């Protein structure tokens, strides 16, 4: 016997998006749509069970309209959906999990391990719920799965800890308990960075990671694990399901002459690295290199040029000004004087860090000859 499963976690549907300016509203809606995409993928792949390992919602106060939409999408799925509530969506008194859910959706309600048996596919799913924001004790204790021909899956929200001495308020799970569990696969949630598939004893386990990033502290592709499980066998593959990814890219723009040239270089670099659909992603571009004195980089203008083809792109100017000091040696105007003084200061610094500070001061000074200096661009 084998079973085809999908494993996802940490969708955080309903979470507020910060830092994306006018795109925040669209991005918030995409997080819910990303779940609908997962349901579609599972349908196409003929999955038997979709495991959701907690933090399905960002908060129990999720909009009723969103819950109703999620329920109706789940109801139309021709597979089983098993949910283990996490610290963001605990099975608390005010949880939407308390309401009626479609028949193919199974939700764990207690903070001790329980099982659901699916006789039709010979699969037993073990899981538990966070009842509040914290679960200080391990929810994975003292289980012995029956020795029969059922495939045993675990679905849990929690944090793997290396010993009993490690404290965690988020269901501290010991690897030795994973090994003792006898599960064929344990689908974990809580850690947003996807892990590889590990094996301890006869039990395979992993964190599938979150499904849509919400910031530049969480980069790269997101999605689900999907594939077949049978006794002693696990063939899960990562499938990208996210709408967009966050990336931080340093781009060298040395010698370029204006915002249009710089924008072009950025677009070409991003297309080279991320392919023709590069515009779907969310970028922070850091400009580096040396720019001639007299070229004034306007990051807001570059952002605006790029965003005709890219969903969202922050631009940070970290370039240095290349100065032809020879050219200024004989100029007795204020600017010439300033450049000579600063060049002297830069040369006199012994540490690279101090040189950098004076180079930045030189750059800000030179910009101030041409326009207003803003310390923080409005991102
Ligand atoms: Mn969590």
Boltz pocket constraint, residues with backbone or C-beta under 6 A from the ligand:
constraints:
  - pocket:
      binder: B
      contacts: [[A, 55], [A, 86], [A, 87], [A, 88], [A, 157], [A, 189], [A, 190], [A, 191]]
      max_distance: 6.0
